[in-house]
Amino acid sequence: MPTTMDGSTQLTLTDVQAASRFEGRRIHFIGIGGSGMSGLASILLDAGAIVTGSEPRPNPQTFALSQRGAKISRDQIGELLGSEIDLVVRTAAIPDSNQEFIAARAYGIRSIKYAELLGQVMQERFGVAVSGTHGKSTTTAMIAYALIESGIDPSFVVGGTVPQLGGGSRSGQGRAFIAEACEYDRSFHALHPTVAVVTNIEEDHLDCYKDIDEIVASFRHFAQIVPPDGLIIANGEDRRVLE
């Protein structure tokens, strides 16, 4: 491992990922078949977590997770829940009225949204978070592909299936972790990126934002999460990104 001039250790993106805080923890995903949820579940399986979940519409992602040992139910009624579960994860689309979520609360299980768990996983790694009204999936996939081709062994979660990447997620041994940073429900405020990308800002998700000014302010807050020694890559040709 390389060292700096003063003799201190300098980590690189190719260093092997250290042990995870999620090793041995039992984590249940409500709606595990989604592109982001299934990708994160796969990464946590590799981190040594014990993964269960529910998915009313099974797909290739849930089949792959089952093949790797995850127990998955088609019914969202809480049949795989119990007091032994450490954490329940749901997407922003799962309402408080969801039967399985209600069952989790009855057991007293701690629950968080997908973006918060994504942020916790990113916090353990060198996080690259890709934001923008359009182009998040494409840009995330391009960065992941470039890192793979450069000999780095990254992890990534893309909001879709990418044939060139062998799917929509990957759990690598390197420290780099690339993920989409969605502005819906201000989800990207829960992330911990070292590098943040902002592709563009337009009016969208007006069910949770009042107007474009509120959207710009939300992206500004996201950019401020990046630490002083981090990096922001922003599209300077977009007027609202410049704001």
DODONU-314768 format. One line per 4 residues: their letters; for each residue x negated, y, z negated of N, C-alpha, C. Coordinates in steps of 0.05 Angstrom, whole numbers, plus 32768, in hexadecimal, padded with zeros to 4 digits. Layout:
% residues N
A> X,Y,Z,X,Y,Z,X,Y,Z | ... .
***
This chain:
% residues 243
MPTT> 7FEF,7FE8,8000,8000,8000,8000,7FEE,8019,8000 | 7FF3,802D,8012,7FE1,8044,8013,7FE4,8055,7FFA | 7FCE,8065,7FF5,7FCE,8077,7FDE,7FC7,8093,7FE8 | 7FCF,80A7,7FD9,7FC9,80C3,7FDF,7FAD,80CA,7FD6 .
MDGS> 7FA4,80E3,7FDC,7F89,80EB,7FD5,7F84,80EB,7FB7 | 7F9A,80F0,7FA7,7F96,80F0,7F8A,7F99,80D4,7F7E | 7F9C,80C0,7F8F,7F9D,80A4,7F86,7FB8,8099,7F7F | 7FCD,80AA,7F82,7FE8,80A1,7F7C,7FF3,8090,7F93 .
TQLT> 8006,8080,7F8D,8012,806E,7FA2,8023,807D,7FB5 | 8021,8077,7FCE,8032,8083,7FE3,8042,806E,7FF1 | 805C,806E,7FED,806E,805A,7FFA,8071,8060,8017 | 8074,804C,8027,807A,804F,8044,8094,8040,804A .
LTDV> 809F,8046,8062,80B8,803A,8069,80B6,801C,806E | 809D,8012,8072,8099,7FF6,8077,8094,7FE6,805D | 8092,7FF4,8046,808F,7FE6,802D,80A8,7FD4,8028 | 80A4,7FBE,801B,80BA,7FAC,8015,80CD,7FB9,8000 .
QAAS> 80E7,7FB7,8005,80FB,7FC2,7FF3,80F9,7FB5,7FD8 | 80F9,7FC6,7FC3,80F7,7FBD,7FA8,8111,7FAF,7F9F | 8111,7FA1,7F88,8128,7F94,7F7E,813F,7FA8,7F7A | 8157,7FA0,7F7E,816F,7FB1,7F7D,817D,7FAF,7F62 .
RFEG> 8189,7FC5,7F5A,8199,7FC5,7F41,81B2,7FB4,7F44 | 81B9,7FAC,7F5D,81D1,7F9D,7F62,81CC,7F7F,7F61 | 81B4,7F76,7F5D,81AE,7F5A,7F5B,81BD,7F4D,7F44 | 81CC,7F38,7F4B,81DB,7F29,7F37,81F6,7F35,7F2F .
RRIH> 81FC,7F4D,7F3A,8216,7F59,7F33,822C,7F4F,7F45 | 8244,7F4D,7F3A,825B,7F43,7F49,826B,7F5B,7F54 | 826C,7F5D,7F6E,8278,7F75,7F7B,828E,7F6B,7F8E | 82A6,7F77,7F8B,82BD,7F70,7F9B,82C5,7F87,7FAD .
FIGI> 82C8,7F81,7FC7,82CF,7F95,7FDB,82EC,7F92,7FE3 | 82FC,7FA7,7FE0,8317,7FA7,7FEA,8317,7FB2,8006 | 831C,7FA0,801A,8319,7FA8,8036,82FD,7FA3,8040 | 82F3,7F8C,803A,82D6,7F86,8040,82D0,7F83,805E .
GGSG> 82E5,7F81,806E,82E0,7F7D,808B,82DA,7F95,809B | 82DC,7FAD,808F,82D5,7FC6,809D,82B8,7FC7,80A4 | 82B1,7FD6,80B9,8295,7FD7,80C2,8282,7FE0,80AC | 8289,7FF5,809E,8277,7FFE,8089,8277,7FEC,8071 .
MSGL> 828F,7FE3,8069,8291,7FD1,8051,8283,7FB7,8056 | 8287,7FAB,806D,827A,7F91,8072,825C,7F94,8073 | 8253,7FAA,807F,8236,7FAF,8080,822A,7FB2,8065 | 8237,7FC1,8054,822D,7FC5,8039,822E,7FAB,8029 .
ASIL> 8243,7F9C,802D,8245,7F82,801F,822E,7F70,8027 | 8226,7F70,8040,8210,7F60,804A,81F6,7F68,803D | 81F2,7F82,803B,81D9,7F8C,802F,81D8,7F85,8011 | 81EF,7F86,8004,81F0,7F7F,7FE7,81EC,7F61,7FE3 .
LDAG> 81F5,7F50,7FF5,81F0,7F34,7FF4,81D1,7F2F,7FF5 | 81C4,7F3D,8007,81A7,7F3A,8009,8199,7F45,7FF0 | 81A6,7F58,7FE2,819A,7F63,7FCA,819F,7F51,7FB1 | 81AD,7F3B,7FB6,81B2,7F28,7FA0,81CC,7F2B,7F92 .
AIVT> 81DE,7F3C,7F9C,81F8,7F3F,7F90,820B,7F28,7F96 | 821F,7F24,7F86,8233,7F0F,7F8A,824C,7F1D,7F95 | 8252,7F19,7FAF,8266,7F29,7FBD,827F,7F19,7FC2 | 8296,7F26,7FBB,82B0,7F1C,7FC3,82BF,7F33,7FD0 .
GSEP> 82D6,7F2D,7FDC,82E6,7F42,7FE9,8300,7F38,7FF3 | 830F,7F4B,7FFE,8329,7F45,800B,832A,7F53,8026 | 8338,7F46,8039,833B,7F51,8054,8353,7F44,8061 | 8369,7F54,8064,8381,7F49,8071,837D,7F41,808E .
RPNP> 8369,7F4D,809B,8364,7F47,80B8,8347,7F3D,80BB | 8343,7F23,80B8,8329,7F17,80BA,831C,7F1E,80D6 | 8302,7F20,80D6,82F4,7F27,80EF,82D8,7F1A,80EF | 82C8,7F1D,8103,82AE,7F11,8103,829D,7F19,80EB .
QTFA> 82A0,7F31,80E1,8291,7F3A,80CB,8298,7F2B,80B1 | 82B2,7F26,80AD,82B9,7F17,8095,82B1,7EFA,8097 | 82B2,7EEF,80B0,82A8,7ED4,80B4,828B,7ED1,80AD | 827B,7EE5,80B6,825E,7EE4,80B1,8258,7EE7,8093 .
LSQR> 8268,7EF7,8085,8264,7EFA,8068,826B,7EE0,805A | 8281,7ED4,8063,8289,7EBA,8057,8274,7EA5,805B | 8268,7EA5,8072,8252,7E92,8078,823A,7E96,8065 | 8237,7EAE,805B,8221,7EB4,804A,8228,7EB2,802C .
GAKI> 8240,7EA8,8027,8247,7EA3,800B,825B,7EB5,7FFE | 8264,7ECA,800C,8278,7EDC,8001,8293,7ECF,8001 | 82A2,7ED1,7FEB,82BD,7EC7,7FEA,82D0,7EDD,7FF2 | 82E1,7ED8,8006,82F2,7EED,8011,830F,7EE3,8012 .
SRDQ> 8321,7EF3,8009,833E,7EEC,8009,834C,7EFD,801F | 8360,7EF1,802B,8370,7F00,803F,8385,7F11,8032 | 838B,7F0C,8019,83A0,7F1B,800B,8393,7F2E,7FF8 | 839E,7F46,7FF7,8394,7F5B,7FE5,83A6,7F5C,7FCC .
IGEL> 83A4,7F46,7FBD,83B5,7F43,7FA5,83A4,7F3F,7F8C | 838A,7F3E,7F8F,8378,7F3C,7F78,8372,7F20,7F70 | 8376,7F0C,7F81,8372,7EF0,7F79,8355,7EE9,7F73 | 8342,7EF9,7F7E,8326,7EF4,7F79,831B,7F06,7F63 .
LGSE> 832C,7F16,7F56,8323,7F28,7F41,8324,7F1A,7F26 | 8315,7F24,7F14,8314,7F1B,7EF8,8302,7F2C,7EE8 | 8302,7F28,7ECE,82F2,7F39,7EBC,82D4,7F37,7EC1 | 82CC,7F22,7ED0,82AF,7F1E,7ED5,82A5,7F30,7EEC .
IDLV> 82B8,7F3C,7EFB,82B0,7F4E,7F11,82A4,7F68,7F05 | 828D,7F70,7F0F,8280,7F88,7F05,828A,7FA2,7F13 | 8292,7FA0,7F2C,8298,7FB8,7F3B,82AB,7FB2,7F52 | 82BF,7FC3,7F56,82D1,7FC1,7F6D,82CC,7FD9,7F7F .
VRTA> 82CA,7FD4,7F99,82C5,7FE9,7FAC,82DC,7FEA,7FC0 | 82E5,8002,7FC6,82FA,8005,7FDA,82F3,801D,7FED | 82FE,801D,8004,82FB,8033,8016,830E,804A,800F | 8309,8061,801A,831B,8078,8015,8337,8073,801F .
AIPD> 833A,805F,8031,8354,8059,803D,8365,8048,802B | 8359,803B,8016,8368,802A,8004,8374,803C,7FEE | 838F,803E,7FED,839C,8050,7FD9,839D,8044,7FBD | 83A3,8055,7FAA,83A5,804D,7F8E,83BB,8038,7F8B .
SNQE> 83CF,8038,7F9D,83E5,8026,7F9B,83DF,800A,7FA6 | 83C7,8006,7FB1,83C0,7FEB,7FBB,83C1,7FD7,7FA4 | 83CE,7FC0,7FA9,83D3,7FAC,7F95,83B9,7FA1,7F89 | 83A5,7F9D,7F99,838C,7F93,7F8F,837D,7FA7,7F7E .
FIAA> 837F,7FC0,7F86,8372,7FD5,7F76,8380,7FD8,7F5B | 839A,7FD5,7F5B,83AA,7FD6,7F41,83A1,7FBF,7F30 | 839D,7FA7,7F3C,8394,7F90,7F2C,8378,7F94,7F20 | 8367,7FA1,7F30,834C,7FA7,7F26,834D,7FBA,7F0D .
RAYG> 835F,7FCD,7F0F,8361,7FDF,7EF8,836D,7FD1,7EE0 | 837F,7FBE,7EE5,838A,7FAE,7ECE,8375,7F9E,7EC0 | 8361,7F94,7ECF,834B,7F86,7EC3,8336,7F98,7EB6 | 8339,7FB2,7EBB,8326,7FC5,7EB0,830B,7FC6,7EBF .
IRSI> 830C,7FBD,7ED9,82F3,7FBC,7EE9,82ED,7FD8,7EF3 | 82D4,7FE0,7EF1,82CC,7FFA,7EFC,82CF,7FF9,7F1B | 82DA,800F,7F26,82DE,8010,7F43,82D3,802A,7F4E | 82C8,8029,7F66,82BE,8040,7F74,82C5,803E,7F92 .
KYAE> 82C2,8054,7FA0,82C7,8054,7FBD,82AD,804B,7FCC | 82B1,8043,7FE4,829B,8039,7FF5,8284,804D,7FF6 | 828A,8067,7FFA,8275,807A,7FFE,8263,807C,7FE5 | 826F,8079,7FCD,825F,807B,7FB5,824C,8063,7FB3 .
LLGQ> 8256,804B,7FBA,8244,8034,7FBA,822E,8037,7FCF | 8236,8041,7FE6,8222,8045,7FFB,820C,8058,7FF1 | 8214,806D,7FE3,8201,807F,7FD8,81EE,8072,7FC4 | 81F9,8060,7FB3,81E8,8053,7F9F,81D4,8040,7FAD .
VMQE> 81DD,8032,7FC2,81CA,8021,7FD1,81B5,8032,7FDE | 81BD,8049,7FEA,81AA,805B,7FF7,8196,8067,7FE4 | 819F,806B,7FCB,818D,8076,7FB6,8175,8065,7FB1 | 8178,804B,7FB5,8162,8038,7FB1,814E,8037,7FC8 .
RFGV> 8154,8045,7FDD,8144,8043,7FF6,813D,805E,8001 | 8131,805E,8018,812C,8077,8027,8144,807C,8039 | 8157,808D,8030,8170,808F,803E,8170,80A3,8055 | 817B,809B,806B,8180,80AD,8082,819E,80AD,8087 .
AVSG> 81AB,80C4,8082,81C8,80C6,8084,81CF,80D8,809C | 81DF,80CC,80AE,81E6,80DA,80C7,8202,80E5,80C6 | 8205,80FF,80C7,821F,810C,80C5,8226,811A,80DF | 823F,8123,80E1,8248,8132,80F8,8265,812A,80FF .
THGK> 8273,813C,810C,828F,8135,8113,828F,8120,8129 | 827C,8121,813B,827A,810D,8150,825D,8103,8152 | 825A,80EA,815B,8240,80DF,8161,8232,80D1,814A | 823F,80CE,8133,8232,80C1,811C,8229,80A4,8123 .
STTT> 823C,8094,812D,8235,8078,8132,821F,8076,8146 | 8220,8085,815C,820C,8083,8171,81F1,808B,8166 | 81F0,80A2,8158,81D6,80AC,814D,81CB,8099,8139 | 81DC,808E,8127,81D3,807B,8113,81C7,8062,8121 .
AMIA> 81D4,8058,8135,81CB,8041,8144,81B0,8046,8152 | 81AE,805E,815D,8195,8065,816B,817D,8067,8158 | 8181,8073,8141,816C,8075,812D,8164,8059,8123 | 8178,8048,811D,8173,802D,8114,8163,801D,8129 .
YALI> 816B,8020,8142,815E,8011,8158,8141,801B,815B | 813D,8035,8159,8122,8040,815C,8110,8036,8145 | 811A,8035,812D,810A,802B,8116,8103,800E,8119 | 8117,7FFE,8123,8111,7FE1,8127,80FB,7FDE,813C .
ESGI> 80FE,7FED,8152,80EA,7FEB,8168,80CF,7FF5,815F | 80CE,8006,814A,80B5,8012,8141,80A7,7FFF,812D | 80B4,7FE8,8128,80A7,7FD5,8116,80AF,7FD8,80F9 | 80C2,7FEB,80F3,80CC,7FEE,80D8,80E4,7FDB,80D6 .
DPSF> 80E8,7FD0,80BE,80FE,7FBD,80BA,8114,7FCB,80AA | 8125,7FDC,80B7,8138,7FEC,80A8,8152,7FDD,80A2 | 8161,7FE7,808F,817D,7FE0,808B,818E,7FF5,8097 | 81A6,7FEE,80A0,81B7,8003,80AB,81D4,7FFA,80A9 .
VVGG> 81E6,800E,80A9,8203,8009,80AB,820E,801C,80C0 | 8217,8011,80D6,8223,8021,80EC,8241,801C,80EC | 8251,8030,80F2,826E,802D,80F2,8278,8020,810B | 826D,8009,8113,8275,7FFB,812B,8261,7FE5,8131 .
TVPQ> 8268,7FD4,8144,8256,7FBF,814C,8244,7FC8,8163 | 822A,7FC5,8160,8216,7FCE,8174,8207,7FB6,817E | 820C,7FAE,8197,8200,7F95,81A2,81E1,7F96,81A0 | 81D5,7FAE,81A6,81B8,7FB0,81A6,81AC,7FAC,818A .
LGGG> 81BD,7FB0,8175,81B4,7FAC,815A,81BD,7F92,814E | 81CC,7F82,815D,81D5,7F69,8153,81ED,7F6B,8141 | 81FB,7F81,8141,8212,7F85,8130,8214,7FA2,8126 | 8222,7FA5,8110,8225,7FC0,8105,8216,7FC5,80EC .
SRSG> 8207,7FB1,80E2,81F8,7FB5,80C9,81E0,7FA3,80C9 | 81CD,7FA9,80B8,81B5,7F99,80B6,81A8,7F9E,809B | 819F,7F89,808F,8191,7F8C,8075,8173,7F85,807A | 8163,7F9A,807C,8147,7F96,8081,8137,7F95,8067 .
QGRA> 811D,7F8F,806A,810B,7F8D,8053,80FD,7FA8,804E | 80FE,7FBA,8061,80F1,7FD4,805E,8102,7FE7,804D | 80F7,7FFE,8047,8105,8011,8035,8119,8023,8043 | 8118,8025,805E,8129,8037,806C,8146,802C,806D .
FIAE> 8159,803E,8068,8176,8037,8069,8184,804D,8078 | 8190,8046,808F,819E,805A,80A0,81BB,8054,809F | 81CB,8069,809A,81E8,8066,8097,81F7,807E,80A1 | 820F,807A,80A9,8221,8090,80B1,8229,809F,8098 .
ACEY> 822C,80BA,809A,8234,80CB,8084,824E,80D8,808D | 8265,80CD,8085,827F,80D6,808E,8289,80ED,807D | 8293,8102,808A,829E,8119,807B,82BA,8115,8071 | 82C8,8100,807A,82E3,80FB,8071,82E4,80F7,8053 .
DRSF> 82F6,8104,8046,82FA,8102,8029,82E0,810B,801A | 82CF,811A,8029,82B6,8124,801E,82A4,810D,8015 | 82A7,80F6,8023,8299,80DE,801B,827A,80E2,801B | 8270,80F1,802E,8253,80F4,8030,8246,8103,8019 .
HALH> 8256,810F,8008,824B,811D,7FF0,8240,8108,7FDC | 8248,80EF,7FDE,823F,80DA,7FCC,8225,80CD,7FD4 | 821A,80D5,7FEB,8202,80C8,7FF4,81E8,80D5,7FE9 | 81D2,80C7,7FEC,81B8,80D1,7FE2,81A3,80CE,7FF8 .
PTVA> 81A6,80DF,800D,8192,80DC,8023,8178,80EB,801E | 8163,80E0,8029,8149,80EE,802A,8148,80FE,8044 | 8155,80F3,8059,8158,8100,8073,8176,8102,8079 | 817F,811A,8080,819B,811E,8088,819C,8128,80A5 .
VVTN> 81AD,811D,80B5,81B1,8125,80D0,81CD,8132,80D3 | 81CF,8149,80E0,81E9,8156,80E5,81EB,815A,8103 | 81FC,814B,8111,81FE,814C,812E,820F,8163,8138 | 8226,8168,812B,8238,817D,8133,824E,8180,811E .
IEED> 825C,8196,811F,8272,819B,810C,8289,81A7,811B | 82A0,8199,811B,82B8,81A2,8128,82D0,819E,8115 | 82E7,81A8,811C,82FF,81A4,810C,8307,8187,810E | 8309,817A,80F7,8312,815E,80F6,831A,8158,80D9 .
HLDC> 8329,8143,80D5,8332,813B,80BA,8340,8151,80AC | 8352,815E,80BA,8360,8175,80AD,8375,816C,8099 | 8376,8152,8095,8387,8148,807F,8379,814A,8064 | 835E,814E,8065,8350,8152,804B,8340,816C,804B .
YKDI> 8340,817B,8061,8333,8196,8062,8347,81AA,806A | 8346,81C2,805E,8359,81D7,8065,8354,81E3,8080 | 833A,81E8,8087,8333,81F4,80A1,8316,81EF,80A7 | 830C,81FA,80BD,82F1,81F6,80C6,82DD,8201,80B2 .
DEIV> 82E4,8217,80A4,82D1,8222,8091,82CC,820F,8079 | 82E1,8201,8072,82DF,81EE,805C,82CE,81D6,8065 | 82D0,81CF,807E,82C0,81B9,8089,82A3,81C1,808A | 829D,81D9,8093,8281,81E3,8093,8275,81E3,8077 .
ASFR> 8285,81EC,8064,827C,81ED,8048,8276,81D1,803E | 8286,81BD,8047,8281,81A1,803E,8267,8197,8049 | 8261,819D,8063,8248,8195,806F,8231,81A3,8061 | 8234,81BC,8059,8220,81CB,804B,8219,81BD,8031 .
HFAQ> 822E,81B4,8023,8229,81A5,8009,821A,818C,800F | 8221,817E,8024,8213,8165,802B,81F5,816B,8030 | 81EF,8180,803F,81D3,8187,8045,81C4,818E,802B | 81D1,819A,8018,81C4,81A1,7FFF,81BD,8189,7FED .
IVPP> 81C8,8172,7FF4,81C1,815A,7FE5,81A5,8151,7FEB | 819B,8157,8003,8180,814E,800B,816B,815B,7FF8 | 8159,814B,7FED,8145,8155,7FDA,8131,8168,7FE7 | 8123,8178,7FD8,8110,818B,7FE3,80FB,817F,7FF5 .
DGLI> 80F3,8166,7FEF,80DF,8159,8000,80EB,8148,8016 | 8105,814B,801A,8113,813D,8030,8114,814D,8049 | 8125,8145,805C,8126,8151,8076,8143,8152,8080 | 814A,8169,808C,8164,816C,8099,815F,8170,80B7 .
IANG> 816C,815E,80C7,816A,8160,80E4,8185,8169,80EE | 8187,8182,80F8,81A0,818E,80FF,81A1,8197,811C | 81B8,8195,8128,81BC,819E,8144,81BE,81BC,8145 | 81A8,81C9,814C,81A8,81E7,814D,81B8,81F3,8162 .
EDRR> 81C2,81E3,8175,81D3,81EE,818A,81F1,81F0,8182 | 81F7,81E5,816A,8212,81E6,8160,8215,81FE,814D | 8226,8211,8153,8229,8229,8144,8230,8224,8127 | 8242,8211,8123,824B,820B,8108,8236,81FC,80F8 .
VLE> 8226,81EC,8105,820F,81DF,80F7,81FC,81F5,80EE | 81F7,8209,80FE,81E5,821F,80F6,81F0,822E,80DD | 820A,8231,80DC,8216,823D,80C5,820F,822E,80AB .
***
